[in-house]
Amino acid sequence: MSKNPFYNALGAIAYIIVIVFSINLIDELETNVGIQQYLMPIVMLSLFTLSAAIMAYLFCYQPVLLLIDGKKEKAVSLFLKTVGIFASFILLLVLLYLLFF
């Protein structure tokens, strides 16, 4: 993604928000329950696999490139900063939820 951990974590949050809104939209539009029992598990497992790949890219791509270039300290620092900022976003969302709901 980028060498800015804030943008990497923000990209992860944005991806999660898009997925949640998409799932809610599909849930509202769904009318055929018969095929849902077979199709929905396939869709959810596929979505899980796609999400794992996207999150690996957002969190690990730049650190791995830095590691390959021999910049181990920068790689670890970027990864930990990205995870820390992402955790801060999650904490903020939890606090907002507790305050308003």
N, C-alpha and C positions, 0 to 999 in steps of 0.2 A: 504494500500500500504506500506508505510514506515513512519518512524517518521522524515524523512528528507523532509522539504517542497519543496526543490529544485527538488528532484526526483519525488515528487507527481505532481508538476506543469509541469515538463519535460515530464512525462508520459501522461499528458493531451494533451500537444502540439503534442507529437508523435502520439497519437491516432487521433487527428484532421487531421494531415498530411496524415496518412494512409487512412482515410476516403475520403479526398479530392482527392487523387491520384486514389483511387478505383472508385469514381464517375466519374472522368474524363476518366478513362479507359473504364468503362461501356458505357459511352456516345460515345466514339470513335468506339466501337465495335457494337453498336446497329444498326440493319438494319430493324427490324420489327416494324413499327410504329403503326399498328392496335391495338395490345394488350397493347401497352405502355400506352395508356390513362387509362387503368384500373390497370395494374400491377405497374406502377411507383408510384402512390400515396400510394399504400399498402407498397411498399418497403421503401418509404421515411418516412412514419409514423412509420414503424417498426424500421428503423434506428434511428429516433428521440428517440423512447422509449429505445432502446439499449444504445444510447449515454447518455441519462439521467441517466440510471443505472450505466454505467461505470464512468461517472463524479462524481456521488454521492459516489461511492466506492473510487475513487482517492482522493476526497476532504474531505470526512466525516468519513471514516472507522476508521482510527487511532484516530482522535479527539473523536469520540464516545466511543472507547475503553478506552481512557484516562478519559473521563467524567464518565464512569461507575466505573472506579477505584478510583474516587474521586479526580482526578487531574484536576479540572476545569480550573485553570490558564494555565496549559500546553496545555489543549485541545483547549482553545480559541486561545492561542498563535500559536499553530501549524496550526490551520485552517486559521487564518488571515495571517500568513506568506506564506502559500501555495497560498492563493488567491492573495496576494501581488506580489509574484514571478510570478504567472501566468499572472497577469495584466502587469508586467514588460515585459514578453515575448511578449504579445500582442502589447504593446507600441513599443517595438523594431521592431516587424514585420511591424507595420504601418509606422514607420520612414524609414525602409528599402524600403518599397513600395514607399513612397513619394520621396525618394532620387533616386531610380533607374527606376521608371516607370512613 
